[in-house]
C-alpha cells in the first residue's frame, strides 16, 4: 500500500498538471517545458547507456507520451469550460 502511494505521489509531482511546479504556467508553456525536460532526460539516459540509438527511441517515446497527455488535458479543459471544441 505504501509503495503504491509513493509511486502515485511521485507520478503526480511530475505528470499531474495541478500538482507539479508548472501548474501556474499556461498550458502551452508547461507543454514546452515538459517536452524540453523529456528530451534532456532522454539524452541523459542515452549517455548512461552509451547509445545514440537509445536516444532516438527514448526521445520519440517521451515526445509522444507528453504530447498525448497535454492534448488530452487541453481537450478536457476546453470541454469543461465551454462544452465546445470550436
N, C-alpha and C positions, 0 to 999 in steps of 0.2 A: 504494500500500500504506500509506504513512504517513498519507495523508488519511483512508482508511478507518479506520485505528486511532484517529486523533484524533477522528473522529466517534463511534466506539464509546465511547471514553473519556468524551467529553462527555455522551453519552446516559446512560451508566452513572452518572455523577456526579449526575444529576438523577433518572432514572427507575428505576434499579436499587435496590430496597429493601435490598439487602445492602451497597451501597457508598455510598449518599448519606448526608448528615448526619442524616437522620431514622431511620437504621437501629436506633437504640436505643429508639425510641418504640414503643408498642403500635400495631398496625395501624390501629385507628380514629383515633387521634391523628394518625398520619402521614397518613392519608387526608384528614382535616380540614385539616391544614396544607397539603397539596398542592392541595386544592381552593381554599383561600384564595389561595395563590400563583398558581394558574391564573387566578382572577378578577382579581387585581392586574395580571398581565401582559396579560390581555385588555383591561383598562381602559387601560393604558399604550399598547398597540398602537392602540386606538381613538382615543385622543387624538392620537397621532402622525399617524394617517391623517386625523383630523378628522371622524369619522363615528360617530354613535351606533348606526347600523345595524350597523357593523362590530363594535361591542362585543357586541351580541346574538349575532351569528354566532360570533365567536371564543369568547365565554363558554360558549355551548352546546357548541361543539366540544371545548373544554378539559374541561368537566364530563363529557361522555360518554367521552372518552378516558381520563381519570384514574379515573373510576368503574369503567370496564371493566377497567383494569389492576389496580386494587385488589381488585375482586371475583374476578378470576382468581387473583391471589396468595393471597387468603383461601381460595378453593376448593382450590388446590394444597396449601397448608399444612394445611388440615383433612384432606384426603385422605391426606397424608403422615403425619400424626400418629396418626390412629386408623382410617383406612380407612372412615369413615362420615360422612354428612352429617346426622346426627340433631341 
